[in-house]
């Protein structure tokens, strides 16, 4: 028999066997694109922008579909309603952490982000309690962020209005806030310890942003030195890059929209003035600024898909039966860019968070920190940092671009897990 015919028959048999195992296996998963043997749907996914691929699949298969990474299925939830139904209404069943190969090798199941089971629950409770005891949500933490905002302003003054890339400076500020909370100590922006720390976390973030396709079971853990260290690393990793990147992207957007910047600075002058630092109490009197901060987070869509979750037991959900341990991916983009709630979602518009009278308008679809039992533990701190850092910067500086607003490109650079701003320079002109 011709070797080519034999090859075709073998491949066809493998495909049929794979499809049979898929259809006859435990559980009834949602429909999705037909996977190939061994490699699954990898060729149908854009590794640089998986979120875009998910959006395209949702147009064909609806808000819930299955994709295969190799031989392993992952159920994708696309759209606020299905995400809320899963992560809130069935929060316990969808509270597992899905497989994530790099941190599994490094953390060995320790820490708060990538752990599972009772160990994760205990560490999460302990972390939240410790953060509250350290002043999270209280005046002491706000004073810490305000102090760091003042130090950030002094560091920006040292640029002497010369063009600079704000990448590292803006990352130092949230890093120092976490240092102040955990170590009761902040570092000078040129301290070698801080520089080394930032370099390590930057490298970790780049590694983590690579596409993920392997797996390994996590051992359960409790209160050990190794677990404590991993939890601290998780707090730094989650709190530095995300806040720093949002600040950097936010400044780029404000350069692109000088009319927005002018309205924010007018509100700062009217409510805060020039002789004291902004505080969180000011936010309720600054609806436009609050809307701008929210719109920055919504527009940049920093983490298009939240970290993979897994169901903790066999789950009957929307007429499907999802077997225990199945990976679940939730599209945050589908909520943040829902055109029924945010008209023209690709356009930056603070009006998305303002009512007809100019008052701030909340939205349930604003979920950049995810929702449910795995929601980011540092959400409150991140919101405080974004508001205080941005308002303090705009209180003290005029932002000047090296090019005209029409020539500023705010198209995100896709980096696997994150949307990052393109590199740019600007001048901080003291007012």
TAWOHU-V470148 format. One record per residue. PHI is phi in degrees with one decimal (* if undefined). Layout:
PHI / PHI
This chain:
* / -58.8 / -55.9 / -65.1 / -66.0 / -60.3 / -62.7 / -62.8 / -63.2 / -65.1 / -64.4 / -64.4 / -64.9 / -62.3 / -63.6 / -63.2 / -62.2 / -63.6 / -65.5 / -65.8 / -63.7 / -65.0 / -79.8 / -99.0 / -70.7 / -62.5 / 95.3 / -125.4 / -82.9 / -62.8 / -69.2 / -175.5 / -61.3 / -65.7 / -83.8 / -90.4 / -57.9 / 71.8 / -93.4 / 64.8 / -101.9 / -57.0 / -71.6 / -93.4 / -108.6 / -85.8 / -60.9 / -82.6 / -149.3 / -63.1 / -58.0 / -65.2 / -62.2 / -62.7 / -61.5 / -65.3 / -63.4 / -64.3 / -68.6 / -96.2 / -107.2 / 93.7 / -75.1 / -142.6 / -148.9 / -116.4 / -123.1 / -112.9 / -99.0 / 69.1 / -90.9 / -98.9 / -82.3 / -134.7 / -89.1 / -104.4 / -106.8 / -127.5 / 120.3 / -57.8 / -61.4 / -72.4 / -64.6 / -62.8 / -59.3 / -76.6 / -82.6 / -104.9 / -68.2 / -121.2 / -55.6 / -66.1 / -66.8 / -103.4 / -95.5 / -73.0 / -99.6 / -72.3 / -70.8 / -145.1 / -59.3 / -63.1 / -66.2 / -63.9 / -70.6 / -80.6 / -82.9 / 55.8 / 85.6 / -88.4 / 86.0 / -110.8 / -82.0 / -110.3 / -89.0 / -143.1 / 67.1 / -63.3 / -61.5 / -64.5 / -61.6 / -66.2 / -66.1 / -65.4 / -60.7 / -62.9 / -64.4 / -62.2 / -63.9 / -66.7 / -64.7 / -64.8 / -66.3 / -83.9 / 111.6 / -58.3 / 82.0 / -115.0 / -61.4 / -62.8 / -68.0 / -61.1 / -62.5 / -63.4 / -66.8 / -61.7 / -62.1 / -67.5 / -62.9 / -65.5 / -66.1 / -62.6 / -61.2 / -63.0 / -67.2 / -68.4 / -63.5 / -67.3 / -73.2 / 53.6 / 62.8 / -84.5 / -59.4 / -149.3 / -91.7 / -79.7 / -50.2 / -74.9 / -60.0 / -71.6 / -78.1 / -62.0 / -61.5 / -64.3 / -63.9 / -67.5 / -62.3 / -65.4 / -59.6 / -65.2 / -73.1 / -84.4 / -103.2 / 57.3 / -157.7 / -108.6 / -120.6 / -63.9 / -65.6 / -108.5 / -67.0 / -64.0 / -62.0 / -65.7 / -61.8 / -64.5 / -62.2 / -65.2 / -63.5 / -64.9 / -69.8 / -63.2 / -66.2 / -59.4 / -64.6 / -65.1 / -65.6 / -64.8 / -80.7 / -74.4 / -57.8 / -114.0 / -151.0 / -128.0 / -155.6 / -167.3 / -74.5 / -93.5 / -76.6 / -73.7 / -148.1 / -134.0 / -88.6 / -128.3 / -60.1 / -62.9 / -66.6 / -61.3 / -62.5 / -64.2 / -65.6 / -63.6 / -60.7 / -60.1 / -63.7 / -66.5 / -60.5 / -77.4 / -96.8 / -90.6 / -61.7 / -65.2 / -67.9 / -61.6 / -66.4 / -63.1 / -62.3 / -64.9 / -66.7 / -61.5 / -64.7 / -64.0 / -64.8 / -66.9 / -65.7 / -70.4 / -123.8 / -61.7 / -66.8 / -70.1 / -58.1 / -62.7 / -67.7 / -64.9 / -67.6 / -64.6 / -68.5 / -63.2 / -60.5 / -74.6 / -92.8 / -101.1 / 83.9 / -114.2 / -109.1 / -147.2 / -80.5 / -61.3 / -134.1 / -66.4 / -64.1 / -67.5 / -58.1 / -66.4 / -101.1 / -128.1 / -61.6 / -68.4 / -62.3 / -60.2 / -64.9 / -64.3 / -61.0 / -64.0 / -67.4 / -59.0 / -64.3 / -66.1 / -67.5 / -73.7 / 50.8 / -53.7 / -115.2 / -58.5 / -126.8 / -64.1 / -53.6 / -58.5 / -106.7 / -148.1 / -78.2 / -87.5 / -159.6 / -61.7 / -121.6 / -91.9 / -142.5 / 51.4 / 69.3 / -118.1 / -116.1 / -98.6 / -66.1 / -53.0 / 89.1 / -64.7 / -68.7 / -126.2 / -112.2 / -112.6 / -86.8 / -74.7 / -56.0 / -62.7 / -89.7 / -67.7 / -117.0 / -73.2 / -74.2 / -75.8 / -101.1 / -119.4 / -55.0 / 49.8 / -62.1 / -77.6 / -96.2 / -77.0 / -150.3 / -57.3 / -62.0 / -61.4 / -120.3 / -129.0 / -88.1 / -63.8 / -94.5 / 84.5 / -84.2 / -65.1 / -122.2 / -74.0 / -142.5 / -65.0 / -79.9 / -83.2 / -130.3 / -66.1 / -98.6 / 68.7 / -144.4 / 87.2 / -69.8 / -102.9 / -59.9 / -56.3 / -69.0 / -99.7 / -55.9 / -61.1 / -65.8 / -62.8 / -61.5 / -63.7 / -62.9 / -61.1 / -66.8 / -71.7 / -66.1 / -64.9 / -66.8 / -68.4 / -61.8 / -72.4 / -70.4 / -108.0 / -137.3 / -96.8 / -87.0 / -124.9 / -86.4 / -83.3 / -133.2 / -70.1 / -53.0 / -66.0 / -94.2 / -82.9 / -99.1 / -108.8 / -64.1 / -68.3 / -92.0 / -76.7 / -131.6 / 65.7 / -92.4 / -128.2 / -100.8 / -112.0 / -75.5 / -65.7 / -65.2 / -158.1 / -126.4 / -150.4 / -112.8 / -99.1 / -92.8 / -59.8 / -99.8
